[in-house]
């Protein structure tokens, strides 16, 4: 029979120390995000330390190496955006709208989250590896739409890979092309809907429909 280990009493200052460490780590990540936006992942560990006004040894107390710091900074930026986007998605009850609204929002990253957009523009090739769980969520959502007969498609796995490629290409255009318009971003979503077997007329209506107020 399993006997749970008796928990040791928490030292009086443990919570205070933990909060202090968490604040320092958060400040380090914010500074690192600025470095990634201005210089990119090729920045040296010394440049990260200088921006955060800490020693290199302090960075290594929090992260194993520079790559771990960069990953944490990118994941933090993505999770912040994700929480922001979820607030808008919760306001819709249309299953298809729930699927495409995050895509439309993400393609407006330059407008809504300029720091994260600048980070992404300097590291587009590695960006997908920081979207932890996103593709799995997309698979689940599309599977649910298929079960409800909202969409009927063959080879969903291949289509999902095509959707991911479309989103990344659309984001690259929005971030790197000065002439890119929001209507171009929505045209990317229109293509994605066609990949999911949505009729051209319905795809256009969904992809170019009204957007929520993004200033809140």
ABEGO torsion letter per residue (X at the ends): XBBBBBBBBBBAAAAAAAAAAAAAAAAAAAAAAAAAAAAEAABBAAAAAAAAGBBAAAAAAABABAAAAAAAAAAAAAAAAAAAAAAAAAABABAAAAAAAAAAAAAAAAAABAAAAAAAAAAAAAAAAABBGAAAAAAAAAAAAAAAGABBBBGAAAAAAAAAAAAAAAAAAAAABAABBAAAAAAAAAAAAAAAGBBAAAAAAAAABBBBBAAX
